[in-house]
Amino acid sequence: SRSAKALLPKAGRVVPDGETSTSRPPWGKNLVGTAVKVHAVGAWLRAEIVDVETDYSGARGICIQYTDYPSADEEFHDYESEDIMYLPQSQTPKSDIPQPQDDADLARED
């Protein structure tokens, strides 16, 4: 039926559910450590943001590390890519990936 077709996802995409989100958290260094799902080779793989960058032209990118494949190389993706789903903060585990400390964290350690 016509209404059933409206519920079908586009090829290679999933319909967002309670675990995924099509909205993006605000841009900034606070994205480091955020859990995401990355669309790769027809599947959605769990990953974590390990760095963020803005290039000279103002383009914003995130660097991810696949959670289940720690030996895989880190990858850069566009912050607004349709191939990235940002998971809710409650779904973001405490990372085993070393995170850079900012100056405020270093000052508190003294």
Secondary structure, DSSP 8 states (H G I E B T S, - for coil): -HHHHHHS--TT-----TT--SS---SSGGGTT-EEEEEETTEEEEEEEEEEEE-TT--EEEEEEESS-TTS--EEEETT-TTEEE--GGG----SS-----HHHHHHH-
